[in-house]
Amino acid sequence: MSLRVAFDLDGTLADMDSAVVRIARELFDPTVAATDSSNGNADQAGGTVVSLEALDLSAHQQATLWSYIEQRDNFWTSLAEIESGIVTRVAEAARARRWEVIFITTRPPTAGDTTQIQTQRWLEAHGFARPSVFVVTGSRGKVAEALTLDAVVDDHLEKAVDVAVESQAKAILVWNGDPGAVPASAARLGVKVVASIWDALAMLECLDDLRSEPGVLQSIKRMLTLRA
């Protein structure tokens, strides 16, 4: 049976933060602070690593920022990959291993095409043909359970925990901040933490290999490699 995998987009495959930080600077020229522990990609300014959370924006500025973004035509097609070539790598693995892959996101609508169509166009432009995109709300765990997924790759701790608690899917958390900042409870719940999306793909390939091995050997390897 094919492995059924879902990938989150922003912060996992697509670099939303850098684009939003640039727009915020254009609008407000905000003072920014260095951050060395933010999980997620970061914008570079004068050698200083700046995250979206580090921008000193008021609630009114945040509302103005997102209102401005939502008025931009096809904003979701303009993002860079968070790691160069990663969408093509996902496509190659899915094709070679016959995975069933979907992409899930909570992106708000913007001017232009629907969020789903913009996201499909972005994935196609970066190397994934005919992608299945679900724009969802609510718990990722409930989505994973309803779609009988085997694994979900995400960069948000809360969403990964939801998957681990509310579904049978393996939750893989892409965390490129300080590994020590991940709560120990996440591991106890079964969340597997990796440093990059490339590492997440390697873990998925391991999971795929384990599914085809004899029962006892599979159980031993699963315990050692995936549930440690």
C-alpha positions in Angstrom: 0.0 0.0 0.0 1.3 3.5 -0.9 2.4 5.8 1.9 0.0 8.6 2.3 1.8 11.8 3.3 0.8 15.4 3.9 3.1 18.4 3.8 2.4 21.8 5.3 3.5 24.7 3.1 4.5 27.9 4.9 7.6 27.4 7.0 7.9 23.9 5.7 8.2 24.2 2.0 7.5 27.8 1.2 9.3 30.8 2.7 6.4 33.0 3.8 8.2 34.8 6.6 10.9 36.5 4.4 8.2 37.8 2.0 6.0 39.2 4.8 9.0 40.8 6.6 10.0 42.6 3.4 6.5 43.9 3.0 6.3 45.0 6.6 9.5 47.0 6.2 8.1 48.6 3.1 5.0 49.7 5.0 6.3 50.6 8.4 10.2 50.5 8.4 9.9 48.7 11.8 12.7 48.3 14.2 13.7 44.7 14.3 15.5 42.6 16.8 17.9 39.7 16.4 16.6 36.3 17.3 18.6 33.1 17.6 15.9 30.7 18.6 13.0 31.3 16.2 11.7 28.2 14.5 11.1 29.0 10.8 13.0 30.7 8.1 14.3 34.2 8.6 15.0 37.3 6.6 18.5 38.7 6.5 19.1 42.4 7.2 22.6 43.7 7.6 23.8 40.4 8.8 21.1 40.2 11.5 18.7 37.2 11.5 15.1 38.6 11.7 12.0 36.6 12.1 8.4 37.7 11.5 7.8 37.4 15.3 10.7 39.8 16.0 9.2 42.7 14.2 8.0 45.4 16.6 4.5 45.7 15.1 1.4 46.9 17.0 -1.9 45.1 16.6 -3.0 47.8 14.2 0.1 47.4 12.1 -0.3 43.7 12.0 -3.9 44.1 10.8 -2.8 46.6 8.2 0.0 44.3 7.0 -2.3 41.3 6.4 -5.0 43.5 4.8 -2.3 44.8 2.4 -1.1 41.2 1.7 -4.7 40.1 1.0 -5.1 42.8 -1.6 -2.0 41.7 -3.6 -2.7 39.7 -6.7 -1.7 36.1 -6.4 0.6 36.7 -3.4 1.0 33.0 -2.7 2.6 32.4 -6.1 5.4 34.8 -5.3 7.2 33.0 -2.4 10.6 31.3 -2.6 11.2 27.8 -1.5 12.4 27.5 2.1 15.1 25.2 0.9 16.2 25.4 -2.7 15.0 22.4 -4.8 12.9 20.9 -2.0 9.6 20.7 -3.9 11.3 18.8 -6.8 12.9 16.5 -4.2 9.4 15.8 -2.7 8.1 15.1 -6.2 10.9 12.7 -7.1 10.5 10.7 -3.9 6.7 10.5 -4.4 7.1 9.3 -7.9 9.9 6.8 -7.2 8.2 5.4 -4.2 4.6 5.7 -5.4 3.6 7.9 -2.4 0.2 9.6 -2.3 1.1 13.2 -1.4 -1.2 16.1 -0.5 -0.4 19.6 0.6 -2.3 21.3 3.4 -2.5 24.9 4.3 -4.5 27.5 6.3 -3.5 30.4 4.0 -6.0 33.2 3.8 -7.4 34.3 0.5 -5.8 37.1 -1.5 -6.7 39.0 -4.7 -6.3 37.0 -7.8 -6.9 33.3 -8.0 -8.2 31.2 -5.1 -5.7 30.1 -2.5 -5.9 26.6 -3.7 -5.2 27.5 -7.3 -2.3 29.9 -6.4 -0.8 27.1 -4.3 -1.1 24.5 -7.0 0.5 26.9 -9.5 3.4 27.5 -7.1 4.0 23.8 -6.5 3.9 23.1 -10.3 6.3 26.0 -10.9 8.8 24.4 -8.4 8.6 20.9 -9.8 5.5 19.1 -8.4 3.1 18.2 -11.2 -0.7 18.1 -10.6 -0.5 18.7 -6.9 -3.4 18.0 -4.5 -3.9 21.0 -2.3 -6.3 21.2 0.7 -7.1 24.6 2.3 -8.2 23.6 5.8 -9.2 25.0 9.2 -9.1 23.4 12.6 -7.0 20.6 13.9 -4.4 19.0 11.6 -4.9 15.8 13.6 -8.6 15.5 12.6 -7.6 16.2 9.0 -4.9 13.5 9.2 -7.4 11.0 10.7 -10.2 11.8 8.2 -7.8 11.3 5.3 -6.2 8.2 6.8 -2.7 9.7 6.4 0.4 7.8 7.4 2.5 10.9 8.1 2.3 14.7 8.3 5.2 17.0 8.0 4.8 20.4 9.6 6.9 23.2 11.2 4.5 24.1 13.9 4.8 22.3 17.2 1.1 22.7 18.1 0.0 21.2 14.8 2.4 18.3 15.1 1.1 17.5 18.6 -2.4 17.6 17.2 -1.5 15.0 14.6 0.2 12.8 17.2 -2.7 13.0 19.6 -5.7 12.9 17.3 -4.7 10.6 14.5 -2.7 7.4 13.7 -0.3 9.4 11.5 3.3 9.9 12.3 3.9 13.5 13.2 7.2 14.9 11.8 8.2 18.3 13.1 10.7 20.4 11.0 12.4 22.4 13.7 15.5 24.5 12.7 15.8 26.3 16.0 17.5 25.2 19.2 16.7 21.4 19.6 16.6 21.9 23.3 13.7 24.3 23.0 11.4 21.5 21.9 9.3 20.4 24.9 10.1 16.9 26.1 6.4 16.1 26.1 6.4 16.3 22.3 8.7 13.3 22.1 6.6 11.4 24.6 3.6 12.0 22.5 5.4 10.5 19.5 6.4 13.7 17.6 9.6 13.1 15.7 11.8 16.2 15.4 14.1 16.8 12.4 16.3 19.7 11.5 15.2 20.2 7.9 12.7 19.1 5.3 15.5 17.0 3.7 15.8 15.1 7.0 12.0 14.7 7.0 12.1 13.1 3.6 14.8 10.7 4.8 12.6 9.8 7.7 9.6 9.2 5.4 11.8 6.9 3.2 12.8 5.0 6.3 9.1 4.7 7.3 8.3 3.5 3.8 11.0 0.9 3.9 9.8 -0.4 7.3 6.3 -1.0 6.0 7.7 -3.6 3.5 9.8 -5.6 6.0 8.7 -8.8 7.9 6.7 -8.2 11.1 9.3 -8.9 13.9 12.1 -7.1 12.1 9.8 -4.2 11.2 8.7 -3.8 14.8 12.3 -3.8 16.1 13.5 -1.2 13.5 10.4 0.9 14.0 11.1 1.1 17.7 14.7 2.0 17.3 14.4 4.5 14.5 11.0 6.1 14.6 9.9 5.9 18.2 13.1 6.7 20.0 
